[in-house]
């Protein structure tokens, strides 16, 4: 079996959420516990930090992993989804899991796994925990896949739990109110494991406080004591935060939403040190913030992929995340000397499409498209819904066609934004002519 054959086996023999959506979701932890025991409970062999939330999980997880790595700890990182290669999901010190290990894991365990009919995420999580154990990591940052309470990562007992925020997403599974969604995310709380909540509302705060009291743990609400005094945006890959303890803290993640993520991270570091779980030197914190993308391979967060015209992509994919993107785009397009804002946009068919379209800039030219996944909303349907929101543009069959059209029509002063879906960004990043500018 080759690596490509192993990945194809995962895609075809286990339901992949990014392709089929609801059909891939398996509620409960039976399969996860069963597989974990079969493998010898590898998740017990290293420390963990657990990260849940509607948006910001990836940015928080990658930055924490970079800081841990900069502190001299061998650090595992488990995130989802991947953009261009399955191995992005499982990393040790920024390096993706070995292709040979992916093959070996499937070959060694398929006879046990197949009668269970596990989901793609159940198998992938087990693979990640096993790889981290084999690599003898000191700590692993583990991002939930969907929700928290019944997510298969929830077998771990971490040093710290983090819930970044609560917004409307995956409501078929998590509930259609913020309190219901918060209840599912709060399911990662465990006795005597401190919890950091990045953002909250009165509605979600009450849910978190009840759950913390029920399980017997303490919460720190990062929003109550914002550590960031101010920030200055320099470029798509640089923002400077002013904080009381870390003046002129440079971050390589510069989207508007990142200020709240940065505050969550700084609060998490403080809690970890107060509880004597880890010790962080200032140099390591600064390095992790500044070099997070290089150190962990993070892509697709307000990422500049080409210049003249600038092409920026972002994986924000619901109204909670895209409101920051829309605000940032409007701020940029209002500056003197700015040309035309052009937006290449596609979404999946189970998102809050109308809510998202209501947020998007009216002064942009749109290139409606669809990603190469089964869940993609047809570009013509997106265009029709966009018209009702006052947005106009043309339809393109693929992301590559849409981006190429925007490039042909753009001047050097224009900005092309590509997003609306993680999978639109993934298709963009597979176009070989694009590269990251350092």
N, C-alpha and C positions, 0 to 999 in steps of 0.2 A: 504494500500500500504506500503510495506517495503522499506527500503533504496535501496536494490538491485533492486527491481522492479522499483523504481523511476529512477535509473541510466539506467536501461535497456530501460525504456520508452524514456529517452533522446537519447540513442544510436539508437533506432529503429524508433522513430517517427520524429526525426530531423536529417538532414544529417550531419554526423560527418566527418570533413575534414581529420582527421588522417586515416580514413578507406577508404573513397571513393574519396578524392581529389577534383578535379575541380567541381564535381556535388554538393558539399556542399557549394560552394562559392556563396553568394548572394550579388550582387553589390548594393550599395545605403543604405541610412539610414532610409527609410520609416518604415520598421518593428521596428527598434530600437526606433525611436521617438514615434511610436504608442504604443509600449509596455511600454516605459518609462512614458508616460502620463497616461496610465492605472494604473500604480503603484504609481502615485503621484510624479514623478520626483525625485526619491530618491538620484540621483547623486548630487543634489544641496545642500544636507544637510551636506556635509563634504568637506574639502579641498582635492585636488588631485595633483599628479605629473604624467605626461604622458610620457611614454617611448616607442619609436619606434626605428627601425633599423634592418639591416639584421642579424647581430650577436651581442651577448653581452647583449641583452635586459634582459634576465633572471638574469644574474650575477649583472648587474647594478641595476635592480629593487629590487632584494633580499637584496643587500648590503644597498641601500638607506633605505629600509624598516627596516633593522636591526638597522641602525643609528637613525632613527626616533623613533623606539621603545626604544632604549637605552637612548634617550633624554626624556623619560617619556610620549611620546605621544601614545595614543591608535591608532594603525596603521593597516590599511587594506592592503592587497596585492592580486592583481589579475594577474595571469600569465597563460600561456599555452605553450605546452600541459601538461597534467599530465603524470606521469610515471607509477604509480601502482594503484592509487586511484583517482577518480574524484575530491574528496574533496581537493586535493592538490592545485587546481586552485584558491581557495578562502580561504584566511586566515585572521585572526585578531590576532595580536601579535604572529604570528607564528602558531597559532592553527587552524587546518582546520575547515571549516564550519560544523556545526552540521548536522549529518545524518537526524535528525528529521526535520530540516529546509529545507533540500533538498526535503524531502517528502511533507512537508507542502506547499512549493512553487509550486510544480507541481500540487498538488491536488487543491489548491486555484485558480490556473490560467490556467489550461489546457483548460477549456471551452472557455476562451478568446483567448488563443494562437493558438489552432488548426486551426481555419479558416484562420489565417495569414500564415500558413505553414512556420514558422520561421526556421532558421538554428540552429544547435546545439549551435554555438557561440553566436547568438543573444539571445537565452534563457539563456545561462550561464552568459552572461554579465549582463542581467537584474537581474538575481538571485544574482550576486555578489554585485551590487549596492544596492539592497534591503537589503541584509544581513548587509552590512556596515552601512546603515542607521539605521537598527534595533539595531545594536550593538553600535551605537552612536560613531563611530570612529572619531578621530580628523582629520586624514588625511589618504588617500589611495594612494598607488603607483599602477598605472594602466598600464599594458603592452598591447600594441596593439597586435591583433591576426595576421593580414596580411595586410601589407601596412600601411595606415594611413588615407589618405584622405577619403576613403569610409569605413574604419573600424568602426564597431559599437561602439567601445569605444570613438569615436571622437565626441560624444555629450557633453563631459565634457569641462569645461573651467578651466584649471589647474593653479596652482601657477607657474609651470615651465614645459616646454616641453623639452624633450631630444631625440635626434636622435643619436644613438651610431655610426653607420657607414652605408655605402652602398656597397653592393656586389650583385653578380648575384644569385638570388633565386626567386622562384615563378614568373618566367618571363611570364608565360601564363596570369597572372593577372596584373602584374605591369609594363610590358614592357621589351624589350630586350636590352636596353642600360642603362648605369649607370645614365644618366640624366633623363631618363623616370622613373626609379625606385626611384631616389631622389625626383622627382616631387610628386610621390604618398606618400612617407614618409613625405615630407614637408607639406603635407596637414593637419598635426596636428597643424601647427602654427596658432596662434590667436592673435588678436590685443592686444597689451600691455602685452602679456605673454612672458617673456624672453625665449630664446631658447639656449640650449647648444648642439653643434655638436661635437661628440667625435672624429671622423676621417673624413677627406674629401680629395678629389682630386680636381684639378682645374676645372674639369668638373662638379662635384657635388657642389662645393662651389658656382659657378655661379648660379646654380638652387636655392640653399638655400638663397642667397643674394637677388635674384629677388623676391622670395616668401615673405621674411621678409619685404621687402620694400612695396610689394603689400598689405599685411595685416596690416602693421604698428606696427612692433615689432623689437627688437634688438637681434642679434645673438652674442654668444661667441663661438669661435672656440677653443676647448680645445687643439687641436694639435698645435696651434700657441704659446702656453705658457705651455710647459710640466712641470708639477709640480714634476715629479719623476726624481730624479738625477741618481739613480742607484737602482738595486735590487739584492737580493741574494736568490737563491732557496735552500730550506732546505729539503723538503719532499713533497709528493703529497698534503699535507694539510697545508703547511707553506711556505710563502715567506716574506721576509723583504724588504720594500721599504724605501729608503732614500729620504726625501723631506725637503725643507727648513723650513717649519713650523711644520712638524711632523716627526722628526727623528726616525728611527727604527720603522716604522709603519708595524705591523704584519698583514698579511691577511691570511685567511683560504682558499683562492682560489689561487691556485699556477700554473695553466696552463700558457703557454707563452702569450696567448692572454689577460691575466688578467691585464698586465701592462697598456695596453691602456684603458681597462675598469676602472681601478683604477684612471687613470688620468681624465677620464670623470666624475667619481663620485666626486672626489675632486673639480673639476671645478664647478659641479652642486651645491655642498655644499656652495662654495664661492658665487655663484650667488644668491642662496636662502637667504643667510645672507645679502648680499649687498642690496637686494631688501626688506629686513626686513620682509620676509615671515616666517622665522624660525631662531632660534638661536641654534647653536650646540657647546657644550662644547667638549674639546679635549678628555676627557674620553669617551664620547659617541661615537665619531668618531672611536677611537681605538677599543672599544668594538664591534661596528658594523662590522668593517673590520675583526677582529679576529674571532668572533663567529657567523658570518653570517649563516653558515650551521646549527648550533645548534639552533639559534634564529628563523630562518625562515623555516627550513625543506628543504633547497635547497639540491638537490642531482644531481649526474651525471655530475659535472664539475670537470674533472681531479680527480675523486674520487677513492681512494684506497678501494677496497672491500675485498681483501684477501691478505695474505702474504705467501712467500716461496712456490711457486713463487708469486711475486707481481702481482695482477690483478688490472689494472686501467681502468676505463671507462670514456668516455666523450661523450656528446650529440652533439658535432659539426657535421654538416651534409651537408655542402656544401663546395665548394672549398675555399671560403673566410675564413671559420672557420677552415677547416681541414689543411690548409697550416701551421698554428701554431702548430697543433697537430703533423703533420709529422716532422716538424723541432725539436720539443721537443723530439720525439721518437728517432730521429737520434742522437741528442746530448747525450741522456742517453745511447744509445747502443754503443757509441764510447768510453765510459769510461772504464778504466782498470778494469778487473775482471768481466765485464758484460758477461752474458751468451748468450742466443739466444733471439732475439726479435720475438715474436709470435703475430699475429694480427688476431683477430676474427672480421670479417667485413661483414656487410650487408647494403644495401641501399634501398631506395624507388624508384619506377620507374619513378618519375617525377623530379629527381634531375640531376645535371650536372655530371653524373657518369664518363664519360671519363676524364673530367677535374680533378676530384678528384683522380682518379687512377693514373694520371700522376704525382701527388704530393707525392704519398705514397712511403715509404722506400723500396728499392730493396733488402735490406739485411734481410728482414723478411720472416718468414714462415707464410703463410696465411691459414685461416680456413674460407672459404666463406659460408655464411649462409643467412637466411632470417627471418625477424621478423614476429610475428603472427598478422599482419594487412594485409588487402586486397591490400594496395598499395605497399607492399614489392616486390622488384625485385627478381625474381627467382635466387637462389644461383648459379645454373649452368650458367645462363646468365651473372651474375657478374663475375664468374670465366673466362668465355670466353672473356669478355671485358678486364679483368685484364691481361690475357695472352698477349694481344696486347700491353699492357703497360709494359710488362716485369716482371709481378708479377706471382708467381706460388703458388699453394696450392690446397687443397682438398675441396670438397663440403659436407656440412652437412645440414640436413633438418630443424633443429631447432637451436636456439641460445644455448640452454642447451647442445645439443649434441656437438656443436662446442667448447664450453668452456670446457666441460668435456674432449674432445680429447686433447685440448691444455694443460690442466692440467696434463693428464697422460704422455704426452711426455716431459714436462718441468722439468728442474732442479731448484733448489732453487735460482740459480743466474739468471734465465731467467726473462723476463718481458712479461706478456700477456696483450695486449691492446684490449679492446672491444669497438667497435663504428661503425661509418659510418652512423648511423641513431639514432635518439632519441628513436625509437621503439625497436631497438636492445638492447640499454641500459635498456629500460623498461623491456624487457624479462629477461635480466640478473638479474635485481634487484628483480624479482619475484622468483628467484631460492633460496629456503629457506636456503641453506647451507652458503650463503654469508652474511657477516656482516661488518659493518663499524668499522675500527680501529680508536680510538680516538687519 
